[in-house]
């Protein structure tokens, strides 16, 4: 049967790409992205895997009379950090899907 070698070559290429994707995923976990709120009063740091790894709150923003404001700042900083992690993931992992030319798929 003709074309068997071509299929084998395609499988090897797919395996190579899977390894590269796994490595890129691993490296994403080591990246650190930050989000800030309140002019830097609250800083949240997340990994590229979107795990919160650090929260810094400046003393002067802690007001027992206004816990809601502090909660809003933490929320805003966390969302900003998560958005940065999403953007990094999309740009890092997007390289594997763009320009993908898989014969027989269309």
C-alpha positions as CSV (number, residue, x, y, z in Angstrom):
1,X,0.0,0.0,0.0
2,X,1.4,3.4,-1.0
3,X,1.5,6.3,1.4
4,X,2.3,4.3,4.5
5,X,5.6,6.1,5.0
6,X,3.9,9.5,4.7
7,X,1.5,8.5,7.5
8,X,4.4,7.4,9.7
9,X,6.1,10.7,9.1
10,X,3.0,12.6,10.0
11,X,2.7,10.6,13.2
12,X,6.3,11.4,14.1
13,X,5.6,15.1,13.5
14,X,2.5,15.0,15.7
15,X,4.5,13.3,18.5
16,X,7.2,16.0,18.2
17,X,4.6,18.7,18.4
18,X,2.9,17.1,21.4
19,X,6.3,17.2,23.2
20,X,6.8,20.8,22.3
21,X,3.3,21.7,23.6
22,X,3.9,19.9,26.8
23,X,7.2,21.7,27.3
24,X,5.5,25.1,26.6
25,X,2.7,24.2,29.1
26,X,5.4,23.4,31.7
27,X,7.2,26.7,31.0
28,X,3.9,28.6,31.4
29,X,3.6,27.3,34.9
30,X,7.0,28.9,35.8
31,X,6.0,32.4,34.4
32,X,4.8,35.0,36.8
33,X,2.2,37.7,35.9
34,X,1.0,40.5,38.1
35,X,-2.1,42.6,38.4
36,X,-2.4,45.8,40.4
37,X,-5.2,47.9,41.7
38,X,-5.5,51.1,43.7
39,X,-2.4,52.6,42.2
40,X,-0.3,49.7,43.3
41,X,-1.9,49.4,46.8
42,X,-2.8,45.8,46.0
43,X,-0.7,43.5,43.8
44,X,-1.7,39.9,42.9
45,X,0.8,37.6,41.2
46,X,-0.3,34.5,39.3
47,X,1.5,31.7,37.5
48,X,1.0,31.1,33.8
49,X,-1.3,28.2,34.9
50,X,-3.5,30.8,36.6
51,X,-2.6,29.9,40.2
52,X,-2.4,32.8,42.6
53,X,1.1,32.7,44.0
54,X,1.3,36.0,45.9
55,X,-1.0,38.7,47.2
56,X,0.5,42.0,48.5
57,X,-1.6,44.6,50.3
58,X,-0.1,47.9,51.4
59,X,-0.8,48.7,55.0
60,X,-2.3,52.1,54.2
61,X,-5.1,50.6,52.2
62,X,-6.3,48.4,55.1
63,X,-9.3,50.2,56.6
64,X,-11.4,48.2,59.0
65,X,-14.3,50.6,58.3
66,X,-14.1,49.9,54.5
67,X,-13.5,46.2,54.0
68,X,-15.5,46.3,50.7
69,X,-13.0,48.7,49.1
70,X,-10.2,46.3,49.9
71,X,-12.1,43.3,48.6
72,X,-12.8,45.2,45.3
73,X,-9.1,46.1,45.0
74,X,-8.0,42.4,45.5
75,X,-10.7,41.3,43.0
76,X,-9.6,43.9,40.4
77,X,-5.9,43.0,40.8
78,X,-6.6,39.3,40.6
79,X,-8.7,39.7,37.4
80,X,-6.0,41.8,35.8
81,X,-3.4,39.2,36.6
82,X,-5.6,36.4,35.2
83,X,-6.2,38.3,32.0
84,X,-2.4,38.7,31.6
85,X,-2.1,34.9,32.2
86,X,-4.7,34.2,29.5
87,X,-3.0,36.5,27.0
88,X,0.3,34.7,27.7
89,X,-1.3,31.3,27.3
90,X,-3.0,32.3,24.0
91,X,0.2,33.7,22.5
92,X,2.4,30.8,23.8
93,X,0.0,27.9,22.8
94,X,-1.3,29.7,19.7
95,X,2.0,29.0,17.9
96,X,1.0,25.4,17.8
97,X,-2.3,25.8,16.1
98,X,-1.6,28.6,13.6
99,X,-0.5,27.5,10.2
100,X,-1.5,23.9,11.0
101,X,-1.8,22.1,7.7
102,X,-3.2,18.7,8.3
103,X,-3.8,16.9,5.1
104,X,-7.2,15.2,4.8
105,X,-8.8,17.5,7.4
106,X,-10.8,19.6,4.9
